[in-house]
Amino acid sequence: MKYFARILFIGVCVLVAVLPASQRYPRPLQKTSASVADYVHYTSVGQLGLTVTNFGLLGEGYNNPDQPSCMYKQYPDNIREQVEHMSYGGLWVGGIVNGEKRVSTAVVDGVFDYGSEGFEFTDNGDSVSERSSIPTSPVYSPHAVSHQDLMATFHDESGVVNHRPLHIQVDLESYAWNYSFTEAFVILNYHITNTGSSTIEDVYVGIWADASIGNMNYTSIYEPGGGWSWYDNLNAFDASVYDPVPDDDLPGIDRDIAYQYDADGDNGYAQSYVGFTCLGSEPVPRKYWDSHYNQWMWNTASNLAYPEYYLPLTDAERYEKLSHSVPLHPGEEGYTDDGYPSTSASWMLLIGAGPFGSAPAAPDSTSWELPPGASVDVAYAVVTARWANNNEEESSARRKLLQVNADWAQKAYNGEDNNGNGKLDEGEDQNGNGVLDRYILPAPPPSPRLHVVPERGKVTLYWNDMPESFEDPISREKDFEGYKIYARRKTSGLEEEWSLLATFDLDNEIGYNTGLDYIRIRDASGDPSFEIFGQDTFHYKFENRNLLNGWPDKNIFSVTSYDRGDPGTGLESLESSKLENRTPVITGRQPAEADSLKVGVYPNPYRVNALWDGSGVRDRMLWFTGLPEAATIRVFTLSGELIKTIEHQGNTYAGGGTRRLQEGLSADAVYAGGEHAWDLITDHDQALATGMYLFAVENKTTGHVKTGRFLVIK
């Protein structure tokens, strides 16, 4: 009977494992506190979009098609590269309190509702906050660590039945950068404080992940019958060594990356990795702690094929998983050459690290303790990467990009010592001294502040010279070298590859030596000058001509800056991110001065289902042009019936009332101001029929009225 019950349980678990996402995660997980359920913050400055919540959970369960869960690349040049990697993940913290092993978990297999054991962190009443080190960012702060810091505080006093809390508060800070060499990872720094009255011994900190590699452009989980396979993934652990300075006599650093990949790559749509690695702890030096890896099939507490790979159901079992690795079986039947299960499935992943604490509990530092009021910091990285080659067999060579990205995360964490040298061993510099600064990376000059002026058939880009005074944080030199101007198009929600329009390089015997005179703003005498828009001053400009007026979702511009690199160390020239000042633009006429321009409509005649249209009735779009700054537009039938009234204000117009513009472009899109789009839906909520229509434009400043007509053909 006991054997039959075990088989029945396994069968149910297999059924759960193959459910599509819409059934496996039917709604966002519900937290234990109703105060602030913050699911909406995610890293957006780089290519890895990771949802970060304020109660220990990572990811958003594929519940929102407009928000990444753990997506790389979130800004793809090719839709095959836009891969999701994890539905949900979360923090696990274990320790020993008065001889009892306790573990507080943000999420475990199959837990969907608050009040359930295994869903045990809750917020402190505040949502996730954000800050940025980018000077042009609206959330700029001199205290920011990265280009995008997300910060949250939560605790394990959740009141969950059968949960024995450690009595800890966790202050999480996630760090993301937009450099090309840092855009594929996010660092999670957990500051853990003992808020109880008892000492916590041998703290272990881990990340649990329900990873699932899939591309929604291949088979969308949001469409009926769609969804990728949850059970074609394989897990493993990369224990290779990263040596930051190969020629010295110091040992390297263990990478220790727990990772997952799609077994067959889904016809090229899921050739991607996700990995999790512990970067270090303060104050515990690297030589005193270790990483531990475990995996099991979704919701499988007993596994006949892999008996050691089971879901831990009690705190004692969870602590064991956090503090000990699963035994390997290299070369055995059913296992890979490295000793991991070779059967693809919906594999859960757990990486733990420790022991940690604020002070050694044993003379040899093999045991640590966290007394009441004391704190410890533990940093993890979520790392993603494309396969380095198309080989079907998993290998270190195919995993090379994952290793490179994990190494950059480790470099970011290691920081610099007080002599400006890269730190080789976590916790100590080359001389055994404590490190002063973490998260110090070589950096390009920031992208300049960009101001875009759209006109009829052209766009003029203005930017400032702020990048030219930037000091590299490592070399402490002003190593600015030049600017690059880019454009790209956006169709069907995905962006095409950036096109380089021009490069302008200092005339200093490095690079192209074009000089900056061509783009420099000059006064009537030919002397260097500037333009002022609002409160900002701009020193350069560039015109891009022969653009289509009013065409939606098409023109996006960016101006980046780059440095000269460092040939002495082999560091290539670094360029700022195109995402910093990317600006969507709709070209068209500027607002008419007084009544100097003739009002009009385009396209005229309007032919339904032309390339101009979107796919739905409300995705159509017709433009009124030659408008004054403030105007009222009225549309009539030939019999004189008023069917549409539109109020236009050029200085604030942002595509309102037209779904194609509202949903197709971001809120920071720039419009010319002398044109207004209409979706051909009347004030009576009816689509315009075939026929001739009249319109009148009233200048609200002068009171003058101009008229015209247009034809609709269906």
N, C-alpha and C positions, 0 to 999 in steps of 0.2 A: 504494500500500500504506500509506504514512504517512497519507494522507487517510482511508482506511478505518479505520485504527486510532484516529484521532481521533474519528470518528463513533461507533465502538463504545464508546469511553471515555465520550463524552457521554451515550450511551444508558444505560450502566450508572449514571452519576451521576444521571440523571433518575429511574431506578428507585429508587435509594437515597433520593432526595429525597422520594419520595411514600410511603415505608414508614411504617406506623404507629409510634408511639413504642415499643411493646413490642418491635418488631424493630429499630428504629433505635438504641435504647439498651436492649439486652437485659438489662443489669445495671448497677449503679453502676460508674463508672470506677474502675479499680484504680490505686493510686498506686505510685510507684517505691520507696517504703520501706514495710516491713511493720510499722513501729513503732507509729504511731498514725494510723489511718484515721478521721478525724473528719468524718462527714457529717451529724451530728445537730443542729448548732447553727444556728439561724436567728433572724432578727429577729422579735420577737413583740409589741413594745410599741405599734407603730403599725399602720396598715392594710397596709403593704408587708411581706410575709413573704419574706425573701431568705435562702437557705441560704448560709452562709459556712464554708469549709473551712480546714484548716491546710496546704494546699499549693497555694494560688493559684487554686483552682477556685471558681466561684460557681454556685449552683443544684445540684439533685440529680437532674436528668434524668427527672423524673416517675416515679421508681421507688417512691416511698412515698406512697400516697394520703392519709396522715395528716400529711404534712409539706409545706409550701409550697416550691416551687422559686424562683419569683419571682412571687408571687401578690399581686394587688391587686384587690379588697379582701379580705383574709383574714378579716375579721369583717363580712360584708355585711348590709345591711338587705334587699337583694333579691338572689336568687341570680344574676341576670343580671350583677351587678357583681363576682362572684367569678371573676376572670380570671387564668389563668396567662400569663406573658409570655416565659419563657426556660427552655429545658431545661438548657443549660450555658453558662457564660461563663467568662472567665478572664483573668488578667494576661499581657500581653506586655511584655517589657523588651528594648530594643535599644540597641546602642552599638558603638563602633569601638575595637578593642583591637589595638594594634600594626599599624594599617592594615587590619585584617580586620573586616568587618561581622558582628556576631554578634547573635542574638536568642534569648532564653530565653522559652519559652511554657508556660503552664499547661495549655493544651489547644488543639488545632486540629481541623479537620474530620476525622471518621472515626477518630480515635485513641481506642481503648477500653481498651488494656492497657498495663501498665507495661513499660518497656524499649523503648518506641517513641519515635522522634524526634517532637518536638512536644508531648510530655507530660513536662515537664522540670523541674518543681519538686518538692521533697520536704520533709517537715517536719523540725524539729529534735528530735523525740522528745516533744513536748508537744502535748496536744489544745488545742482552742480554749477560751479562758477568757473569763469574763464579769464585768462589773461594772456598777453603775447609780448614777446621781446621785439617784434617788428615795429619800428617807430611809426609807420604809417597805419598800423592797425587801430581800429576803433576801441579795442580793449588793451592797448599798449600799457605796459607797466614796467618800470625799471627793475621790479622784483621778479619778473618772469624768468623762468629757466630756459624755455624753448620758444619756438615760434607759436606754439599753442599749448598752454598748460590748462588742463581740466582738473578741478579740485573738488573733493567731496569728503564728508565726514560721516561715519556710521559706527554702530556698536552692535554687540551681540546680546544685549539685554532685551530680547525681542518678545519674551513671554511665551515662546512656542512650547507646547506641551511636550514633555519628556526631554526637552533640551536642557543640558547642564552647561550654562555659559562659562567661558573663561573669565568673564568680566573684563573685556578689553574695548578700547576705542581705537578705530582705525582712521587715520587721516591719509587719504589717497591723493597723490598728485601724478597725473599722467603727462608725459612730455612727447611732443612730436615736432619734427622739423621738416622744412620743405626742400632741403638740399637734395641733389640727385643721389648722393650716397647715404642719405638718412631717411628717404621717403618711404621705405618699405618696413619700418618697424615703429613701434610705440613702446615707450618705457613706462612702467607702472611702479612708482615708489610708494610703498606702504609703510607709514609711520605708526607703529603699534604700541599703545600705552596700556599698562596694567592699571585698570580703574578699581580693582577689587581690593580686598583686605588680606589676601593670601599670595604668597610668592608662586609664580608660574615657572616650573622647571622645564628645561629642554624644549624650547619653542620650535616648532616646525611650521614653515609657511609654504603653501603650494597653490597651484592653479589647476582647477578641474576644467575640462573643456569637452563639450559635445561638438567636436569638429566635424564638419561635413563639407567636402570640397565640391562645389558645383557652380555652374555659370547660368544665370537666369536668361541670358540671350540664347542659350541652347535649348532648354526646355523650362519655361518659366513656372515656378511654383505658384504663381498668382493666377494662372489660367486653368480652367477646368481640364483635368486630365494631364496637366503639366507637372513638372517636378523632376529633379534628378534623383538618382539612386542614393539612398542613405547607407546602403550596405556594400558599396564597392570601394571602401577605403581601407588603407593599411597604415599602421602606426609603427614607429621605431624610435630609437634613441641614438643620437649622434654624440659619441664620447671622444671625438677627435680633439686634438690640441691646437690652440691658437697661440702662436708665438709672435708677439708684436715686434720684437727686435731679434731676428734670427741669428745675428752674428754675435750676440753677447753670450755670456755663460749662465744666464738666469733661465729657470724653467719657464715653459709657456703656461697658458691658462686653459683648463679643460673647458671645451665649449658646452657640453652637456645640454643638448637641444632635444627636447621631446617634440616629435614632429609627426604630421600626417600628410598623406597624399592620396589622390585618386588612383586606383589600381591601374586603370587603362587610359586615363587622361581624357575620357569622353570625347573622342574624335578631335582632339586638339583644343577643346573648350575648357578643360580643367587641368591643364598641365602646370600645376602650381602647388606650392608647399605652404603649410602654416607650422610654425614652431614656437616653443615656449622655453625660455631659459632664464635661470636665476643669475643675475649679474653680480650680486654682492650684498653685503650687509654692513651696517655700522652699529655697534663698534666691533663686530666679530670679524677678524681677518680671514681671508680665503682658506688658509691652511687648516682652520679649525672646523669647517663645515663642509658638507658634501651634498650633491643632488641625488635624488632617488626617483626612479621612473616606474609607473604602473599603467596598465590598461585593462579594459574589460569590455565585453559587448554590452550594448545598451540594455539597462534594466536586468542584467543577468547575474543573479546572486549565486548561481551554481552552474558550472560549465563542464560538461562531460568531456568535451574535446580538449579544453585547456583548463584543468582544475584549479591552477594557481591564478587564473585570470578571472576574478570574481568581483562583483560589486560589493564593497564593504557596507554593512548595514548598521553597525554599532560604532560608537566612538572609539572603542578599543581597536576595532578592525580598521577604522579610518586612520587612526594614529599610526598603526602598523604600516599602512600603505604610504603615509607621508614620510615615514622615517626609514623604510627599507624598500629596496628595489625588488621587483619580481625576478625570480631566477630565470636565467637564459638557457636555451636548449639548442645551441648551434649544431646544424647538420642533422638534427633529428627530423623524423617524418612529421610534416605539418608545420615546420618552422623554417624560417629563412636561414641562410648561411650565418647571419649574425645572431640567430637564436630567438627571433621574434615570430609570432604567429604569421603564417603565410596565407591564411584564409581571409579574404576580404570580407568586411562586415561593417556594421555601424559601431565602430570602436570608440569608447570613451578614452580620455587621456588624462592622466594625473602626474604632475611633476611636483615633488616636494623637496625642500632644502632645509638644512639645519644640522646640528642644534644651534639655536640663536638665543640671545638674551642680552642683558645690559652689563653683565659681569660674569666671569668664570665661577662655576660652582665647584670645580675640581682643580687642583694645582696644575694638572697637565692640560687644562682647557678642553677636556673631552666632554664636559658637561657645563651648561650655562643656565643662569637663572634670571628671571625678570621680577624683581620685588615690586610691591605696591607703589604706584606713582612713577615707576621707571618706564623707559621707552626703548624700542629697537627699530631700526629701519631695515627693510628688506626690499630690494629692487628686482623686478622681473622685466623681461622684454617679450612682447608679442612680435614675432618676426615672420614675414612672408617673402616669397620669391618665386619667380618663374623657374621651370625646369631649365637647366643650363644646356641640355641637348634633348633630342627627341627619342632617345633610346627607351625602349619599353622596360628594360631591367633597371630597378632601383640601384643606385651606386653613389659613391662619394663624388664622382665626376658630375653626375646629373644634379647633385645636391650642392654644387659649388657656390651658386649664387645665394642660397640660404646661408651657407657658412660665411660668405663675405658680408652679408647684411647683419648677421649675428655678431660678427667681429666688429662692425662699426657701432653696433649698440653697446658692445663691451668697451670700445674706445671712448664712447660718449660718457659712459658711467665712470670709467677710470679717471678721466679728467687729467689734470696737470698737477705736478708738485710745485713747491714754492720756488723752484729754479726754472720753471717753464718746461720741464721735461715730462714726457708722457709717463704715467704711472704703470709699472710693469706688474706689480702684484697687488691685488685688491687689498686695501687697508694700509699699504706701505709704499714708499717710493724706493728708488734704488739704494738710498742710504739708510733705509729703515725708519724714515721719518713719516709722520702722518701727512696725509694729503690735504691741501688747503681748498682746492676747488675741483668739483666734479662737473661733468657735462660741458667741458671746454672742447670745442671742435674747430678745426679749420673752417673758415667761413668766407664766402664771397661777399662783396659789397651788397647791401640790400637793393632790391628793386627801387627805382625812384618813384616819387609820387607822380601819378599820371592824371592828366586832365584831357578829356576827349571832346572835341567840338565837331559834331556831325553837320554837314551841309548837303546841298543838292549834288549827289554823285561823288562826294568825297568826304574824307574824315581827316581832321588835323589833330595830331597827337602833340601834347605839350608835356614836358617833364622837367623836374628840377635837378640840380647838381649835387644833391645830398650824398649819393654814393661815393663821390670823389674824395670826401673827407673821412671815409670809413677806415678804421684801423683793424687789421686782422687780429683776432683775439689771441693768437699764438705767436705770430711773428712780431706783433705790435708795429707793423709797418703799414703805411698807406699804399696798398698795392692795386688800386683801381686801374683797369686797363681800357675798358670801353663799354659801349652799349650795343644791345641787339634788339631789333624791332621785329615782332612776330604778328601774324594774323592766322586765324583759323575759322572754320565754319562749323555750324552746329545744326544737325538734322536728326529728326526722330529721337531726340533726347540724348544722342551720343555725339561726341565731338570728333571731327576729323583731325588729322595730324596737323600740328603747327607748321606754318610756312614761314621761313625766314625772309623777311622783306629787305633788311639792310643790316649791316654791321659798321659801326664807327669806332675806330681804335686810335688811342693816343699815338702821336708821332714821336716815338721814343726808341726806335730800333727793336721793338718787340711786337710781334704780331703783324697786323696788316698795315699799320702806320698810315691810315687814311686821314688822321686828324679829326677834330670835332667841328671845324669851321663850317662845314656844309649844313649842319643842323643847329648851329648857334643862332639865337635870336639877336638881331642887330637893330640899332636905331637908324634914323634917316642919314646919319653921317657915316654909317658902317661900323660903328663901335659896338662891342658886346653890350647887350641890353637884356631886358626881361619882360615878361607879361605877368599880370596879376589877375587871378581868378579867385574871387572870394577873399580869403585870408592867406592864400598860398601864392608864392612867387615861382615862376617857371623860366628856365633858361634855354631850353631847346625845343624845337618843333620839327615835325615831319608830316608830310601830306601823302595820303594814299588816295588815288583818284580812280575814276571809272568804276564806281561801285553802284549797285542797284539800289534805287530808293525804295524804302518801305518794305523790303523783303525780310520776312521774319526769320529769326534764328540763324542768321547767316554770318554776320561780321563780328568777330571777337578779336580784340587787340591786346597786346602786352609789350612792355618795354622792360628788359632785364639789364643788369650790369654784370660784368665779369672781371676777375682779377688776372694777374699775369702768371699765377702758379708759382711753384718753387722748384726750379730744375735741380737745385742742390739736394733736395730730399725726394725728388721724383713725383711730387704732388702736382697733378695736372691743374690747368686753369679751372677755377670754380666759377659757376654762373648762378646768379640768384634765380628764384623760382618764377616761372611765368604765371603762377597762380596768385602771386602777391598783388598784382595790380590788373589782372585780366578784366577787361571791360567789354561787355556786349554792347553793340551800337546799332541803332536803326538810322540810316541816312535819310535825308529829305530836306525840304526847304526850311530855312530859319523863319521865325515869325516875320510877317510882312510889316514894314514900317508904314504907318498910317494905312492908306489904301492903294499902295503903289503896285502891288502884284495882283494878277488875275487869279481868282479862285478856280479850282478845278477838282476833278475826280480821276483817279486811276486805279486799276485798269478800266478803260472805258472804250468799248463795251466790256462789261464784266461777264465772263463765261464761267458758269459753275463747273466744278470738277477739273478746272485747269490746274497746272502745276502750282499755281499760287495757293490753291485751297489746301486745307487739311483734310482729314478723313471724315469728319462729322459735320452736321449742319451748322453747329456753332463754331466750327473751325474756319469758316470762310472769312474773308477780310477784304475790304475796300477802303481806299484812303482818300480823304479830303485834303487838298494841298493849297498852298498860298494863303494860309490863315493868318490873321493878326494875333497878337499876343493873347487877347481875351476875345472870345467869340461865342455866339450861339449858332449852331447849325440846325436847320430844320429841313426835313425831307417830306415831299408831298407826292401824292399820285397826280396823274394828269387832270383828274377831276377836282383837284385842290384839297383833297383830304390830307390833313397832317398825320403822318404815321410815325415820325421819329423826331425827337428833340435831343440834341447833344450839346452839353456845355463844355467848352474847350478853354483850358488855361495853359498856355504854352510853357511857362516856367516850371510847372509841376506835373505836366502830362507824363504818364508812365505806362501807357497802354491799357488803362483801366477800361473795363467793360468789354474787352475782347479776349476771349479765352486763349486764342492762339498766342497772343503776346504775354498774357498773365502767366500761363503755365509753361510756355516755351522758353522764356527768358528769365533770368534772375532779376531780383528786385532792384539791382544796381545798374540795370541797362540804361543807356543814354539815348535820348530821343532829340530830334532836331527842334521841336517846339512849334514849327509852322505847319504841321500835318497831324491828322487825327484818324485813327483806324476805326472802322465800324464792321461788325460781324453780320450785317444784313438782317438782323432780327429787329422787328418793329417794337414800339412801345406796348403793343398788345401781345408781345411774345410770339409773334408769327414770323416765319421765314419769308423773305421777300419773293414774290412771284415774278415770272418773266414779264418784262414790260419796260416802258419808258417812265422815268421818275424825274421830278424837279427838286432842286435844293436851293436854299437861300442861306447865306452866311452874313450874320449881323456883327459888325465891329462894335464891341461893347464899350469901346473908348470914344469913338467918334459917332456912333449911331448909324453909319453908312451900311447899306445892304448890297451885296452882290449875289447874283443868281447864276444858275447853270443847270445842266441836265445830264443824265447818264442812263445807259441801257443795260438791263440785266437779261441774259440769255441762259435758259436752262435746257 
